[in-house]
Amino acid sequence: MYSLKTVFEKVLWNSRYVVLIAVISSVLAGVVLFCVIGLESLRTLASLSGYANLTMALEERDAILRQGILREIALIDGYLLGAFMFIILIVEIFKDAFDIKAHSPLDLLYVAAAIALIGLALYLTRGSELEKKDRADFARQETKKPMSE
């Protein structure tokens, strides 16, 4: 027969899986949120294409524009919520990485893999910003060149 202390320790030790379920579900919720918001953004763009119809009455065009602006504000809130969830997750990973007691090289490998994946995600998201900057610099240089005839 198990003592009360042994049962309590087992329950407490196995409760770590509840945290794992919460982390995995948070990551999945963040990914799903970004996907849903992305699809809604496309739907909003499609509905705003009707605004370009010049034969439509001005009141109808204004209604389409107002509805599109309100939708886009809600979508931006969704993007911010998803980003906030990921930022909290990243902070928690780094906080836990400092407290880890490596009992085997595999533990260190897991921490290194998590940090490498975060670095890769930051690099991939930063890449588009650098590309835009390069294009803007190129456009600025092109406008400064004298026109040759």
Steps between C-alpha positions, in 0.01 A plus 500: 500500500625844408541756768329836469838665445586271206163555337532877544852499350384297199204730439721805537769357270248398233333841512785630282317348204214744557746786443624330184144473372447870574818599313421285196141622486620863528741454209230333292253775591752764391564328167129450436434862595755623247354275229142609567598867512694458175196350327277774638745761368468350153121503533510864605715589200259317271203689643684832467553434130134598455596848616682553171174459307430858392149419377391416856312762700711713730311385811566134415867568441526684833328208679748253344791720605375541858439127534846423361670743738318355800590146394864594453515655848369175646752303293787711628384423854508131414853524360615683813342237724673220310833682511458564873441127559819413313703765683390362837594151385846616389560681830402188691736285293795727573406530867486121533824460304689687774353282774561165330721245668651295218520137601604383155628647175153441356354758741743761371421399144129562561569848636735576210238379250232722656728804488608419144137474386420837659804651328393352166148638541638846578738482203222397262269777616779757489596397147197665342577827679857497368373423150265800514784722620724379216225571246444847646875573489516378140202718404661802668824440307311465174324833549831675572664377177508756220277412207709390203349543159 
